[in-house]
């Protein structure tokens, strides 16, 4: 169906591989994730070493990529506020999702003592709301733009995180289900506007690259969500009754999830307004002018 109905977005000419850029991205993400995960148990020297490696890889990437004719990541994309917003929203939303699933699974199985099957059944309200809200969000994005979906997603995800962090939603069956429903609504609404906002205003030849960066941002968010929330949980674990220990240690993790939801809300508002759309148009014009020059060079 995609082959039949989706327009081709191929660039005028194939891009050359960028192995240096790929290695720098691998070093950045690998070192950062390792530093976060190992921080609670490793010494400061090891954590700082890997954190320093991640920082050095980031700086090298920012220096090297603009100097390539065909970079792995065209940093000019980030001059578009909707694109930059979509990238950070994707990281925040998927970090919240992975952290949410991580904490919920541990709570349901290790604190309540449920089997994997029963824990999954308890989390069905979240999955059902994702299933219902995702196509609804897609229709709203198509007819009204991404703003409403982004704001709805941010509000619902923030409310769910606060419900667990401040009001201990997991201690009551009713509030537990409400928290799952709210998060499902938020996550269901957030996916469609991420891709829409990322490719909004981009030249057709660059739409695939823009969508790919948004997709990669989702995976980065999922990785960092488990790493950060897991590290926070591990640092708060102490001796004592497991239920009390877990609930106390998990509280900062729930606040992180609420913060991710707030990030979706704020960035959704900032990246979907008139000023933001104007930056996307200017970025598209710059990219299109570059494409025209490149195509002229190829033809010549």
SVG drawing of the C-alpha trace seen along z (x, -y; Angstrom):
<svg xmlns="http://www.w3.org/2000/svg" viewBox="-11 -34 50 49">
<polyline fill="none" stroke="black" stroke-width="0.4" points="0.0,0.0 2.9,-2.4 4.5,-1.6 1.2,-2.2 -0.1,-5.4 2.8,-7.2 4.7,-9.7 8.4,-9.0 10.7,-11.3 14.0,-10.3 16.7,-12.9 18.0,-14.0 21.1,-11.9 22.2,-9.2 24.1,-10.4 27.5,-9.1 28.1,-7.1 29.4,-9.1 31.2,-6.5 32.9,-9.1 29.5,-10.6 28.1,-7.2 30.9,-6.3 30.6,-9.7 26.8,-9.1 27.5,-5.5 30.2,-6.9 27.8,-9.6 24.8,-7.4 26.7,-4.4 28.9,-6.4 26.0,-8.5 23.8,-5.5 26.5,-3.5 27.5,-6.5 23.8,-6.9 23.2,-3.2 26.4,-2.7 26.4,-6.0 24.8,-4.5 27.2,-1.6 30.4,-2.9 32.9,-5.3 33.0,-9.0 36.1,-8.3 34.4,-5.8 31.2,-7.8 33.1,-11.0 35.2,-9.2 32.3,-7.9 30.4,-11.2 33.4,-13.0 33.6,-10.7 29.9,-11.4 30.6,-15.2 33.7,-14.9 31.7,-12.9 29.0,-15.5 31.4,-18.4 33.2,-16.5 29.9,-15.8 28.9,-19.5 32.3,-20.4 32.6,-17.7 29.1,-17.4 28.7,-21.0 32.0,-20.7 30.8,-17.7 29.1,-18.2 26.7,-15.3 26.5,-14.9 24.9,-12.1 22.8,-14.7 22.2,-18.1 22.3,-20.4 20.4,-23.0 17.3,-21.0 17.4,-22.1 16.9,-25.8 13.3,-24.7 11.6,-25.1 8.9,-22.5 11.6,-20.0 13.7,-20.6 10.6,-20.5 9.5,-17.2 12.9,-15.7 12.9,-16.6 9.2,-15.7 9.9,-12.3 12.8,-11.8 10.7,-13.0 7.6,-11.0 9.4,-7.7 11.6,-8.3 8.4,-8.6 6.9,-5.5 9.9,-3.3 10.2,-4.6 6.5,-4.2 6.6,-0.5 9.8,0.1 8.3,-1.2 4.9,0.3 6.2,3.8 8.4,3.8 5.6,2.6 2.9,5.0 5.2,8.1 7.6,7.5 5.4,5.5 1.9,6.8 3.3,10.3 1.4,10.6 2.4,12.9 3.5,11.5 0.1,12.3 -1.9,10.6 0.5,7.6 -0.2,7.2 -3.9,7.4 -3.6,4.6 -1.9,2.4 -4.5,3.1 -6.3,-0.2 -3.1,-2.1 -2.8,0.1 -6.5,-0.3 -6.4,-4.1 -3.3,-4.2 -5.2,-2.0 -8.2,-4.3 -6.5,-7.7 -3.7,-7.1 -6.0,-7.1 -8.1,-9.9 -4.9,-12.0 -4.0,-11.2 -7.3,-12.6 -7.0,-15.7 -3.5,-16.4 -4.7,-16.0 -7.7,-18.4 -6.5,-20.8 -2.7,-20.5 -0.5,-19.1 -1.1,-21.7 -4.2,-20.1 -2.8,-16.6 0.5,-17.8 -1.1,-19.8 -3.5,-16.9 -0.6,-14.5 1.5,-16.8 -1.4,-17.4 -2.4,-13.8 1.1,-12.4 2.0,-15.1 -1.2,-14.4 -0.4,-10.7 3.1,-11.2 2.0,-13.6 -0.8,-11.2 1.8,-8.5 4.6,-10.9 2.5,-13.1 -0.6,-11.1 0.7,-7.5 -1.7,-6.3 -0.4,-2.7 -1.7,-2.3 -5.3,-2.2 -6.8,-0.1 -9.0,-3.0 -6.2,-5.6 -3.9,-3.0 -6.3,-2.5 -6.9,-6.2 -3.1,-6.8 -2.8,-4.1 -5.8,-5.5 -4.3,-9.0 -0.9,-7.9 -2.5,-5.8 -4.4,-8.9 -1.3,-11.0 0.9,-8.5 -1.8,-7.7 -2.1,-11.4 1.7,-12.1 2.9,-9.9 1.1,-11.3 2.1,-15.0 5.8,-14.0 6.2,-12.8 3.9,-15.5 5.8,-18.3 9.2,-16.8 8.5,-16.8 6.3,-19.9 7.6,-22.4 10.5,-20.2 11.3,-19.8 10.0,-16.4 13.5,-15.2 14.4,-15.8 11.2,-14.4 12.6,-10.9 15.7,-12.1 13.5,-14.3 11.2,-11.4 14.2,-9.1 15.7,-11.6 12.3,-11.7 12.2,-7.9 15.8,-7.7 14.8,-10.2 12.1,-7.8 14.6,-5.1 17.0,-7.4 14.2,-8.4 13.3,-4.7 16.9,-3.9 17.5,-6.9 14.2,-6.5 15.1,-3.1 18.7,-4.2 17.7,-7.3 14.7,-5.9 16.6,-2.7 19.6,-4.6 17.4,-6.8 15.5,-3.7 18.8,-1.9 20.3,-4.8 17.3,-5.0 17.1,-1.3 17.9,-0.6 17.3,2.2 13.8,2.6 10.4,4.0 10.4,4.2 7.1,2.4 8.1,-0.6 11.6,-0.6 10.3,-0.4 7.6,-3.1 10.1,-5.5 12.8,-4.8 10.4,-5.0 9.0,-8.5 11.8,-10.4 11.3,-8.2 7.6,-9.2 8.6,-12.9 10.9,-12.4 8.0,-10.9 5.9,-13.9 8.7,-16.2 8.9,-14.4 5.1,-15.0 5.6,-18.7 8.3,-18.9 5.9,-17.5 3.3,-20.1 5.7,-23.1 7.5,-22.2 4.2,-21.3 2.9,-24.8 6.2,-26.5 6.7,-24.4 3.2,-24.7 2.6,-28.4 3.0,-31.0 6.6,-31.9 7.6,-28.3 6.0,-27.7 7.8,-30.7 11.2,-29.2 10.2,-25.9 9.5,-27.8 12.8,-29.6 14.7,-26.4 12.9,-24.7 13.8,-27.6 17.5,-27.2 17.4,-23.5 15.6,-23.8 18.2,-26.3 21.0,-23.9 19.2,-21.1 18.8,-23.2 22.5,-24.0 23.4,-20.4 21.1,-19.2 22.6,-21.8 26.0,-20.6 25.0,-17.0 23.5,-18.0 26.5,-20.0"/>
</svg>
